[in-house]
Amino acid sequence: MARTHLTLAALVSSAMAGFNPTSSRNYLCEIHDDVDAAVIVDENNNVVVVEVPRTVAANEELRAEARSLEALTAGVRAFLPFSVPEKIQQAQLGEVLALITSYVPGIPLTTAMLRGQFALAAHIGAAMGAIHDIPASVIADASRPTRSALDARFHVRDVVARARATNMLPAPLALRWEKAIDNDALWEFEPTVVHGSLTLDALLVRGDGVAGIIGWHALRIDDPARDLNWLVNAGAPERDEVLRHYSTARRSRLDPSLMQRANLYNEIDVARWLLHGIERKNRAIVDDAVDMLDHLVGLVANDAGDALTDTATPVLNVSQVRELLEEIPGYRPTGTSSE
């Protein structure tokens, strides 16, 4: 049974000496599935977020979140142009973890909010560049996962193979993705520190800037394109502005295949959703995924050129697919797990 925000306020009061709650509300956030969460305010206007998982998978995700927030030390945060939640305390409730963190204010980004907002696009590019410039040693010292370019390629190949094995993956998509996987030039990149689960919900906006970024459970070393797959669905002018400031923040030449891989990850999210439904034995999710795969076949059939392998071709806009995904309650790309 879901815990109310009043129950969670009582939990915080017992876990944190000197913290006397005066108000509480549900924390409406799509970052973690199967989590009860609340925003709690005390008599001194200190604001915290408490999250308690309802499932084993959510419990593991919150544990990964706690480890990631510990890895982002004060020294690292000083170089980030946005706020990151601070881990305040964690408490064991039977077999699950209650995680208490600082509250980061802001409104979750939407593609509509980005439309025509070039100052915001610039801040987003700078924020993403700052994440990818975090020293790799920070992650290595915190024992977070590390994935090489070869590992990333094999991981995608495995997802496609598993989706093929269901006999529900349309052949045109399988061939399209396998062609991208077999293109050596596409996978010549330098892994960086990545957020790992950078959806629109993780980017918190205030005015024309990025106030904070949340949802750090998948922090690791991996393909930087994984943090950019949401950008595929932005308008071309705004996307170009994000990438321009991203490149400036990275102080390096933009990887010419970056958005092609981002687009590949974006499309394969639909296959991940199919596999997620099969693993959960959820017929509704499976049917939704099959419908979206069929819809995606129609989109890629009209793609002029090959947006996954030809770096001179504009990235395919598959925003209709993402919009379909976002309409599904509880959907979050299953490729954004903590490991």
C-alpha positions as CSV (number, residue, x, y, z in Angstrom):
1,M,0.0,0.0,0.0
2,A,1.3,3.5,-0.9
3,R,2.5,5.6,2.0
4,T,1.0,9.0,2.4
5,H,3.0,12.2,2.6
6,L,2.0,12.5,6.3
7,T,3.4,9.0,7.0
8,L,6.6,10.0,5.2
9,A,6.8,13.2,7.2
10,A,6.6,11.2,10.4
11,L,9.4,8.9,9.1
12,V,11.7,12.0,8.5
13,S,10.9,13.3,11.9
14,S,12.0,10.1,13.6
15,A,15.1,9.7,11.3
16,M,16.4,13.2,11.6
17,A,17.1,14.6,15.1
18,G,15.9,18.2,15.4
19,F,13.8,18.2,12.2
20,N,10.3,19.1,13.1
21,P,8.0,18.9,10.1
22,T,5.4,21.7,9.6
23,S,4.1,20.8,6.2
24,S,4.3,18.0,3.6
25,R,3.1,17.2,0.1
26,N,3.4,14.5,-2.4
27,Y,6.6,14.7,-4.5
28,L,5.3,14.4,-8.1
29,C,8.3,13.1,-9.9
30,E,8.6,10.6,-12.8
31,I,12.3,9.7,-12.1
32,H,11.8,6.6,-10.0
33,D,9.1,4.0,-10.6
34,D,7.3,2.3,-7.7
35,V,8.5,4.8,-5.1
36,D,6.5,6.8,-2.5
37,A,7.9,10.3,-2.2
38,A,7.2,13.5,-0.4
39,V,8.5,17.0,0.1
40,I,8.8,17.9,3.8
41,V,9.3,21.3,5.3
42,D,10.4,22.0,8.9
43,E,9.9,24.9,11.2
44,N,13.1,26.6,9.9
45,N,12.0,26.3,6.3
46,N,14.5,23.5,5.6
47,V,13.1,21.4,2.7
48,V,13.9,17.7,2.1
49,V,12.7,15.0,-0.1
50,V,12.1,11.5,1.2
51,E,11.7,8.4,-1.0
52,V,10.7,4.9,0.0
53,P,10.6,2.1,-2.6
54,R,7.6,-0.3,-3.0
55,T,9.5,-2.9,-5.0
56,V,12.8,-4.7,-5.0
57,A,13.8,-3.0,-8.3
58,A,13.0,0.4,-6.9
59,N,15.0,-0.4,-3.7
60,E,18.1,-1.2,-5.8
61,E,17.6,2.0,-7.8
62,L,17.4,4.1,-4.6
63,R,20.6,2.4,-3.3
64,A,22.3,3.3,-6.5
65,E,21.1,6.9,-6.2
66,A,22.5,7.1,-2.7
67,R,25.9,5.9,-3.9
68,S,25.9,8.3,-6.9
69,L,25.1,11.3,-4.8
70,E,28.0,10.4,-2.4
71,A,30.3,10.2,-5.5
72,L,29.3,13.7,-6.5
73,T,31.5,15.4,-3.8
74,A,31.4,19.1,-2.9
75,G,34.5,19.5,-5.1
76,V,32.7,18.1,-8.1
77,R,29.5,20.0,-7.5
78,A,31.5,23.3,-7.4
79,F,32.2,22.9,-11.1
80,L,28.6,22.1,-12.1
81,P,26.4,25.0,-13.3
82,F,23.3,23.6,-11.6
83,S,22.2,22.1,-8.3
84,V,22.3,18.4,-7.5
85,P,20.4,16.8,-4.5
86,E,22.6,16.1,-1.5
87,K,22.2,12.9,0.4
88,I,21.2,13.8,3.9
89,Q,20.4,10.5,5.4
90,Q,19.3,7.0,4.6
91,A,17.4,4.7,6.9
92,Q,16.6,1.0,6.7
93,L,12.9,0.2,6.9
94,G,12.8,-3.6,7.2
95,E,14.2,-4.8,3.9
96,V,14.0,-1.4,2.0
97,L,15.9,1.8,2.1
98,A,14.4,5.2,2.9
99,L,16.5,7.9,1.2
100,I,16.4,11.6,2.4
101,T,17.9,14.2,0.2
102,S,17.9,18.0,-0.2
103,Y,15.1,19.4,-2.3
104,V,16.0,20.9,-5.7
105,P,13.3,23.3,-7.0
106,G,12.4,23.6,-10.6
107,I,10.0,22.6,-13.3
108,P,10.7,19.4,-15.3
109,L,11.7,20.3,-18.9
110,T,9.4,19.6,-21.8
111,T,10.2,19.9,-25.5
112,A,7.5,22.6,-25.8
113,M,9.3,24.7,-23.1
114,L,12.4,24.5,-25.2
115,R,10.8,25.7,-28.4
116,G,12.3,29.1,-29.4
117,Q,14.1,29.4,-26.0
118,F,17.7,29.6,-27.2
119,A,19.0,30.9,-23.8
120,L,17.6,27.8,-22.2
121,A,19.0,25.6,-24.9
122,A,22.4,27.2,-24.3
123,H,22.2,26.5,-20.5
124,I,21.2,22.9,-21.2
125,G,24.2,22.4,-23.5
126,A,26.5,23.8,-20.9
127,A,25.0,21.6,-18.2
128,M,25.4,18.5,-20.2
129,G,28.9,19.4,-21.2
130,A,29.8,19.9,-17.5
131,I,28.5,16.4,-16.6
132,H,30.6,14.8,-19.4
133,D,33.6,16.7,-18.2
134,I,33.5,15.3,-14.7
135,P,36.8,13.4,-14.2
136,A,36.5,9.7,-14.8
137,S,38.4,9.1,-11.6
138,V,35.5,10.4,-9.6
139,I,33.3,7.5,-10.9
140,A,36.1,4.9,-10.7
141,D,36.7,5.8,-7.0
142,A,33.0,5.4,-6.3
143,S,32.9,1.9,-7.9
144,R,30.2,3.0,-10.4
145,P,29.8,1.0,-13.6
146,T,32.1,1.5,-16.5
147,R,31.3,0.7,-20.1
148,S,33.8,1.0,-23.0
149,A,32.8,1.9,-26.6
150,L,33.0,-1.8,-27.3
151,D,30.8,-2.6,-24.3
152,A,28.2,-0.1,-25.5
153,R,28.1,-1.6,-28.9
154,F,27.7,-5.1,-27.6
155,H,25.0,-3.9,-25.2
156,V,23.0,-2.5,-28.1
157,R,23.6,-5.7,-30.1
158,D,22.2,-7.7,-27.2
159,V,19.1,-5.6,-26.9
160,V,18.4,-6.0,-30.7
161,A,19.1,-9.8,-30.5
162,R,16.7,-10.2,-27.6
163,A,14.0,-8.2,-29.3
164,R,14.5,-10.3,-32.5
165,A,14.1,-13.4,-30.4
166,T,10.6,-12.3,-29.4
167,N,9.4,-12.5,-33.1
168,M,7.7,-9.2,-32.5
169,L,10.4,-6.9,-33.9
170,P,9.7,-5.9,-37.5
171,A,12.4,-6.9,-39.9
172,P,13.0,-3.4,-41.3
173,L,13.8,-2.1,-37.8
174,A,16.1,-5.1,-37.0
175,L,18.0,-4.6,-40.3
176,R,18.2,-0.8,-39.7
177,W,19.6,-1.2,-36.2
178,E,22.0,-4.0,-37.1
179,K,23.4,-1.9,-40.0
180,A,24.1,0.8,-37.4
181,I,25.7,-1.6,-35.0
182,D,27.9,-3.0,-37.8
183,N,29.1,0.5,-38.8
184,D,32.6,0.8,-37.1
185,A,32.8,4.6,-37.6
186,L,29.6,5.0,-35.5
187,W,31.3,3.5,-32.4
188,E,34.6,5.4,-32.5
189,F,34.0,7.6,-29.4
190,E,35.6,8.3,-26.1
191,P,33.5,7.2,-23.1
192,T,32.8,9.9,-20.5
193,V,31.0,10.2,-17.2
194,V,27.3,10.2,-18.0
195,H,24.2,10.9,-16.0
196,G,22.9,7.7,-17.5
197,S,19.1,8.4,-17.1
198,L,18.9,11.9,-18.5
199,T,15.2,12.2,-19.4
200,L,13.3,15.5,-19.7
201,D,12.0,14.9,-16.1
202,A,15.5,15.0,-14.8
203,L,16.2,18.5,-16.1
204,L,14.7,21.0,-13.7
205,V,14.2,24.5,-15.2
206,R,13.8,28.0,-13.6
207,G,13.4,30.9,-16.0
208,D,15.8,30.4,-18.9
209,G,18.3,28.3,-17.0
210,V,18.8,24.8,-15.6
211,A,18.2,25.0,-11.9
212,G,19.1,21.4,-11.1
213,I,19.4,17.9,-12.4
214,I,18.0,14.9,-10.5
215,G,17.8,11.1,-10.9
216,W,21.5,10.2,-10.6
217,H,21.0,6.4,-10.0
218,A,22.6,5.5,-13.4
219,L,25.7,7.6,-13.0
220,R,28.6,5.8,-14.7
221,I,31.2,5.9,-17.5
222,D,29.5,5.3,-20.8
223,D,28.6,6.7,-24.3
224,P,27.9,10.4,-23.9
225,A,25.2,9.9,-26.6
226,R,23.1,8.1,-24.0
227,D,22.5,11.5,-22.3
228,L,21.4,13.0,-25.6
229,N,18.7,10.7,-26.9
230,W,15.9,13.0,-25.5
231,L,17.4,15.8,-27.7
232,V,16.5,13.9,-30.9
233,N,12.9,15.2,-30.4
234,A,13.7,18.9,-30.0
235,G,13.4,21.3,-32.9
236,A,16.4,21.5,-35.2
237,P,17.3,25.2,-34.2
238,E,17.1,24.4,-30.5
239,R,19.0,21.1,-30.9
240,D,21.8,22.9,-32.8
241,E,22.0,25.5,-30.0
242,V,22.2,22.8,-27.3
243,L,25.0,21.0,-29.2
244,R,26.9,24.2,-29.9
245,H,27.1,25.1,-26.2
246,Y,27.7,21.5,-25.3
247,S,30.7,21.4,-27.6
248,T,32.0,24.7,-26.1
249,A,31.6,23.3,-22.6
250,R,33.5,20.1,-23.5
251,R,36.3,22.3,-25.1
252,S,36.5,19.7,-27.9
253,R,35.3,19.0,-31.4
254,L,31.8,17.6,-31.5
255,D,31.8,13.8,-32.2
256,P,30.3,13.6,-35.7
257,S,28.4,10.4,-34.9
258,L,27.1,11.7,-31.5
259,M,23.5,12.4,-32.6
260,Q,23.4,9.3,-34.8
261,R,24.0,7.1,-31.8
262,A,21.6,9.2,-29.7
263,N,19.0,8.6,-32.4
264,L,19.7,4.9,-32.3
265,Y,19.2,4.8,-28.5
266,N,16.0,6.8,-29.0
267,E,14.6,4.2,-31.4
268,I,15.8,1.2,-29.4
269,D,13.9,2.5,-26.4
270,V,10.8,1.1,-28.0
271,A,12.4,-2.4,-28.2
272,R,13.5,-2.0,-24.5
273,W,9.8,-1.2,-23.7
274,L,8.8,-4.4,-25.4
275,L,11.3,-6.4,-23.5
276,H,10.3,-4.7,-20.3
277,G,6.7,-5.7,-20.9
278,I,7.7,-9.3,-21.6
279,E,9.8,-9.4,-18.4
280,R,6.9,-8.0,-16.4
281,K,4.4,-10.4,-18.1
282,N,2.4,-7.3,-18.8
283,R,0.2,-7.8,-21.9
284,A,-0.8,-4.2,-22.1
285,I,2.8,-3.0,-22.2
286,V,3.7,-5.6,-24.9
287,D,0.7,-4.6,-27.0
288,D,1.7,-0.9,-26.7
289,A,5.3,-1.7,-27.7
290,V,4.2,-3.7,-30.7
291,D,2.0,-0.8,-31.9
292,M,4.8,1.6,-31.5
293,L,7.3,-0.6,-33.3
294,D,4.8,-0.8,-36.2
295,H,4.4,3.0,-36.1
296,L,8.2,3.4,-36.1
297,V,8.5,1.2,-39.2
298,G,6.4,3.8,-41.0
299,L,8.5,6.6,-39.9
300,V,11.8,5.1,-40.9
301,A,10.4,4.0,-44.2
302,N,10.0,7.7,-45.1
303,D,13.5,8.6,-43.8
304,A,15.4,10.2,-46.6
305,G,18.9,8.7,-46.4
306,D,20.0,6.8,-43.3
307,A,20.0,8.9,-40.2
308,L,21.7,6.2,-38.2
309,T,24.8,5.6,-40.2
310,D,25.2,8.7,-42.5
311,T,26.6,11.6,-40.5
312,A,25.8,14.0,-43.3
313,T,22.1,13.1,-43.0
314,P,19.9,15.0,-40.6
315,V,18.8,13.0,-37.6
316,L,15.4,11.4,-38.0
317,N,12.7,13.0,-36.0
318,V,10.8,10.3,-34.2
319,S,9.1,12.6,-31.7
320,Q,5.7,10.9,-32.4
321,V,7.2,7.7,-31.0
322,R,8.5,9.5,-27.9
323,E,5.1,11.2,-27.4
324,L,3.4,7.8,-27.5
325,L,5.9,6.5,-24.9
326,E,5.3,9.5,-22.7
327,E,1.5,8.9,-22.8
328,I,2.0,5.6,-21.1
329,P,1.7,5.8,-17.2
330,G,4.9,4.6,-15.6
331,Y,6.9,4.5,-18.7
332,R,10.6,5.3,-18.4
333,P,13.2,4.0,-20.8
334,T,14.3,0.7,-19.5
335,G,17.8,1.3,-20.6
336,T,18.3,3.8,-17.9
337,S,18.9,1.3,-15.1
338,S,21.5,1.9,-12.5
339,E,23.7,-0.8,-13.8
